[in-house]
Amino acid sequence: MVGLLLGGCDKPSQLAQLKQQNTLLMLTRNTPTTYFNDRDEPSGFEYELARRFADELGVELEVRVINSIDILLQTLIRPAFEQPVTFAAAGLSITPDRQSRVAFSSPYKNINLHLVYNRSLTKPTDFSQLTEGELVVEQGSHHEERVRSLIGEFEPQWRSSDELESMDLLQMVNDGEIAYTLVDSNLWATNYIYFPNARIAFDFQPGEQLAWAFAKGEDRSLLEKAEQFFARMEQEGILAQLNERFYGHVNQLDYVGAGIFMRQLDRRLPKYREDFIKAALEQELDWKLLAAMGYQESHWRAKARSPTGVRGLMMLTLPTAKEMGVDNRLDPQQSISGGARYFAKIKRRIPERIPEPDRTWMSLAAYNVGRGHLEDARVITQQRGGDPDRWIDVKESLPLLAQKKWYKSTRYGYARGNEPVIYVQNIRRYYDILQWLEAPQSEATQLAQTSHQPGIAEEPELTQ
């Protein structure tokens, strides 16, 4: 091949090279919104999209992490000799400067750009009011490009840094080391609870669009394949499903709720931590998921009770407690063990064809509202043209169980269908926090965002 090229023959198209090399190289960054290791497995919104793209092309995906945006784009523009066919999937915004250097695909996600400030300062309402300290942004980012475009009109105290990323800058704003920074809305939405002293001041207009980047040139074969891929992902609802997986639960906690949860992590959870771990091991569950359920149920209060008669740390009904062999619902060890066994039982009866994490979310919904009502919602989902095996579709149908138009024809009738949706979203958020806090410090920022997949076990299918 090298000899042919040196002899003046035309270079094969990118798609032809892919068939020869069997490798598609993804340039990316190691951030919560792009690519990271989740329990020693690669994950991240961009990675999940890229993996599907490589599968569609019938080639292997190779990932190369480049921490500098400038170097990443330079590598894309001037690839090394004999480097596999390359594209960049790194949370890149479409900006005028970048459009002059690379070719972008159609956007796959719209985001806002937040100006974030330390809450001890006066809240600015526009760029001209950044007068109480320093604005710091990441060097080479679209944040820097946006700031530079406004410098002619305003003169804030600002700088860019090639050593700090958005999570670092958020921490510095939170700690009062700097006054302001810019943050993408998807990153903010999944991490704001970790930075209680940081607040959104305003959004820059217009917003930003994220897309994949390709080297410019006459050969657009790979870019055109990517365009077809994104169109299909949108049409089949896979983009929406990925958005739900990574971002569908992130706005459930306000600052007050987050603060209370963080306090109870220190005050109450240590008393029951070993009980959660023991019960989870016995049932092949993730103890952090079980602990998140316990907080949602009772705020880790062993003597909790509701007007409807559910009691204890896991808020078991009397029939459920008897079924699980719990003779004292107010005993925290019995309650946790009984709750774990009951959840594992529910999960075994969820059809095994349903993949994770959807299987776990549906099991949680069934724990809250009952398996019968969950099955009714799945039937309604199918009637409405949705996929009864996808949580993103089923959670849209659950609230319909409170409407006579829908519940009158179901097997189990009326249910407060909004409750299990909120229940699952809250538990997912609590679980994320526990996962982040339990991770080694070097991994914490990587784990801070993801919607993990805590479900385990292969279980028999539920007959419907």
N, C-alpha and C positions, 0 to 999 in steps of 0.2 A: 504493500500500500504506500509506504514512504517513497519507494522508487517511482511509482506511478505519479504521485503528486509532484515530485521533483522534475519529472519528465514533462510536466505541463498539462496533465489531464485535469479535468474539472474535479473539484473536491466533492465527495458524496454529500447528499443532503443530510441534515441532522437526523432525520428519521432513518435514513439508510445507515448512518453511523451507529445509531442506537441498536439496530439489529445486529450489527457486527460486534459491538462492544458489550451488549447486553447490560449496560449500566447507565443509569441516569443520575447525574450528580446534582444534588440540592445544596446550594449555598444558603446558610441560615445563621441565626444567632441563638445563643443559649439564654433564652428568656422565658418567662411564664406564658407569654402569648404566642410563642413560635415553636420552640423545641426544647425538651428537657427529658431527663430520665425519671420515670415514675416507677418506683420499686424495681429498678434495674431494667426497665423496659422503656424504649423510646415513646414519647408522647408529645402532645402539644397540638394546637389547632392547625398550624401550618404543616406539621409533620403528618397528621392524619390525612389532610388533603393531598399532600405530595405522595404518600404511600398509595392512595387510591389511584392517583394519576399514573404512577409507575406500573401498578397492576394492570391498568387499562392498556398501557403500551406494551405489556408483556416483558418488562425488563426489571432488573434489580435496582433498588433505590440506594444510593450511597449518600451519606450526609456528611458535609464538611462544615464545621462551626467556625465562624470568623467573627470576632467580637467587635471589630471596627466596621462601621457602615461604609466608610470611604474605601477601606481595603476590600471589603466584600464586593462593592460595585466595580472597583478596579480589576478584581479577579474575574468578574463576569465579563467585563469588556475586553480584557487581554488575558485569555486563559493560557495556561501552560501548554507546551507542546504535548500532543497525544493525550490531553486531559479528556475525560469522558464528556459527552454532551451535557451542558450545564445550564441551570436556571437558578434564580434567586427567589426563595420563599422565606422572607424574613420580616414580615410585618411592615413592608415598605409602602409608604404613602406615595401617591402620584403627585409629583410637584413639577413645576416648570423646569427647574434645573435638572432634575433627574430625567425628565422626558427628552432633554437635549442629549442625554448620554446613553440611555437604554430604551428598549421597547417594552411597554407594559401590556399585560393582558387586560381583559375586562376586569373591573373591580369585583371582589368577592365579599367585601364588607365595608360598610360606612361607619365611621367613628367621629366623635367630637374631640376637640382639642381643649382641655381644661387648663385654665390658669389657676394654680393651687398656691395657697398662702398659709402662713402660720396664723392660727386663730387669735393669737395675742395681738396681732396687728389690726389696723383698720382695713376693713374689707374693700379692696379696690373694685370699681365698677367698669373700668376700661384700662387700656394699656398706658394711658397718660398718667394714671394715679399710682404707678409703682414707685413710690417715693420713700418707702420706709426701710429699704434694705436692698440686697442684691438678688437679681434674677440669674439663675444658673441653668443652663440647658446642656444636653448631650451634644458633643461635637459631631458634625456630619449628619445630624438628624434633621427630619423635616421641621422639628421644633426650632432649630437654629435658622433654617431657611425662612420660616415664618417671622421670627423676630427681626432678622435682617431686613425683611421687606417693610418693616414699620419704623426702622431707625431714622429714616429721613424725616418723619413726622414727629417722633418722640425721641427722647434721649434718656432712657432709664439706665441705671447702673446694672450692667449685665456682663456675662462671660459664658463661654462654652468650654466644656471639659472633655478630653478624650479618655479620662480615667474613671468617669462616673456614668452610670446608666440610670434609667428612670427610677428604679427601686432605691438606689443609693440616694438620689436627689430627693425623693419623697421622705426618706428617713431624715435627711438633713433639714428639710422644711419642718418636719414633725419635731425635731430636737432644737429648733431655733437657730441652727448654724447658718442657714440662709433664709431669706424671706419668701422667695417665690421660685416656682419651677413650672414647666409645662408637662402635662401628662395626657396620654391617650385615654379616651373614655373606657375602652375595654380593659386596660390595665388598672385604671382607677377603680372600676366597679368591682373587681375581684380582690382588691387589696386595701381599700380605704379603711376597713375596720382595724387594720394593724397600725394605723397612723392617726390616732384620735386627735392630735393637735393640728392636723392638716385639714383644710377646707377648700372647696371650690369657690373661686371668686366669680369667674365668668367664663363663657365659652368663646373661643375665637370663631368668627364666621368668615367664610363658609367652613363646613366641616372637612374631613379628610376621607379619601377613599384608598383602601388597601388593595394591592394587586401583586401578582408575580412579575418579575422582571427578566428580560431576555436580552442577549446581545443584539445590537442593531445590525442590519445587513439585508441582503437580498433574500437570504434563506429564512423564510418565515414558517417552515413546515412544523417545527415544534410549537411555536407560538399559536399557529392555527389549530393544532391538536389541543392545546390548552384552552383555547376559546370554546371548542366543541365540548371539552370536558366540563368546563364551568357551566355551560348552558344545560348540560345533562344533570349535573349536580343540583342546579337550581330547580329544574323541572321535576326531578324525582324526589325533591325534598331533603336531599342529603345535606346540603348546606345548612338548612334550617335545623336538621337533627344535630349536626356538629355544634351549631350555635347553642342549642339547648343543652348539649352535654357539657360544654365548657363555660357557658355564661347564663344558663337558664335559671339558676338559683341564686344569683349573686346579689340581688338587691333586696333581700328579705330582712336583713338586720339593719336597724338604724343605730346611731351612735349610742343611744341609751341601752338598747338591747345588747349590743356588743360589749358595752362596759360592764353590764351586769354579768354576762356570761364569763368574761375574763376574770371578774372577781370570784365567781363561784368555782372557777378552775383551781384557785388556790385554797378556797375555804372548804369546799364540799367534796370535790372529786377525789382528793387523796384518801378519804375515808373508804371509798368504794372501788378505787382503781384496781386492786388485786382481785376483787370479786368480779369485775367486768372482764378482766383478763382470763380468769379461770373459767367463767361461763362461756366466753367466746371460744376458747381452746376446745372445750368439750363439744361445741356445736359447729366447729370449723367456720367461725365467723371472725370478723375484724373487731377487736375489742373497742376500737375508737368509734366504729359505727354503733355498737351497742351502747357505749357511753353517750353518744350524741342522741340516741333514742331516749335514754334515761333522762337527759336534760330536757328534751322536748316534752316528755311526759310529766315530769314532776319537779324540774329544776334541781334534781338530785336530793329531793326531800323524802326520807323514808316513810314518814307518816302522812304523806299527801293524800287527799281525798277529794272527790268531786261530788256535786249534788246528785249525779246519776249513779253513784255507788261504786265507781272504780276507785281502787285504793292502792297505796304503796308507791315505791320508787318507780316501778314500771307501769303503774296504774292498771293493774289487772282487774277484769271483772270477776265476780265470784264464780261463774261457770268455768271461765278460763283457768282460774287458779285451781279449781278442783280437778280439771282435766290434766293440768300439769303437775299435780301432786303437791301444790302449795297449800299448807294448812294455816299459814299466818302471812297474810299479804303485807303486813307492816314490818316483817322481818326483811331487811334489805338484801341479805344473801339469798333468801328464798325467792324474793321478788325478781332479782336480777337473773337468777338461774331459771326461774319459770318463764320470764319474758324472753330469754334467749332460746329456750326450748320451743316456745310457742312461735317465735319468729322463724326459727329454722324449719318448723313443721309447715308453716305457711309457704315458705320459700320452696320446699320440696314439691309443693303442689302447683307451683307456677310452671307452665309449659317450658320444658328445657330448651325448646327451639328459640325462645326469647333470649337474645344475647345480653351480656353485661355491657353497660351498667343498668340497662332498662329493667332487667329481671329483678335487681335489688330495689329499684325505685317502686316497681309494682308491688313487690313484697311488702315494702313499707306502707304503701297505700292500703293494702289489704289488712295489715296489722291495725291500721287506724279505723278504717271504715267497714271492714269485713270483706272476705274473699268473694262473697256473693255479689255485693255491690260493685266490686272491681270487675267481675265478669260481666255484669250488666253494662258497665261503662265500656268494656271492650266490644261488646255486641253493638252498642250504639256507635262506637267508633267505626266499626265495619259498615254499618248502615249509612254512615255519613261519608263513606268513601275513603276513610283513613286506614291506617295500619294498626290493627289491635295488638300487635307485638312491639309497638314503639311507644315509649312513654310520652314523647312529645305530642303524639296524637291522642293517646288515652287521657292525658291530663286536661285536654280541651273538652273531652266528653264528660268527665266526672261531674263538673258543676251542673250538667243537664239533668242529673238525677234528682235535683230539687225542683224541676219543672214538670208539671203534670203532663204536658204534651209528650214528654219522653218517658217518665217513670211509670205511667199507667200501663205501658206495654212491656215493662221489664218483669223479670221473675221475682226480684226481691223488693221492688217498689221504691218508695221515696228514700232519699238519703241526702244529708248535707254535704253535697259533693265538693264544695269548695274546701272543706276542712282537710281532706287527705292531700289535696294539691299543696296547700300551705304547709301541712305537716311534713311532706317529703322535701319541700324546698328548704325549710328551716333545718331539718336534720342534715341535709347535704351541706349547708353552710357551717353548722357546728362541727361536722366531721372534717371539713376543710381546715378549720382553725386547729382542731386537735392534731390533724396530720402535720400541719405546719409547725406546731409547737413541739411535737414529738420527734421531728426530723433532726438529724445532726445539723448544727448551725450552718455548715458549709452548703447544705442542701435546702435551707429554709426558704430562700427566695424563689427557688425553682418550684417548690411545692406549694407556694402560697396561693397560686391561682387555680390549679386544676380541679376539675370535677372528677374525682377518682372513681375507680371501679372496685368497691369493696366486696362484691359478691363472690362466693366460692361455690364449689360442689356441682356435681352432675346429678340431676334429680329426675324422677319420673314425670312424664307429661300429665297434665290435668286433662281429663276428658270433659268436653264441653257439651 
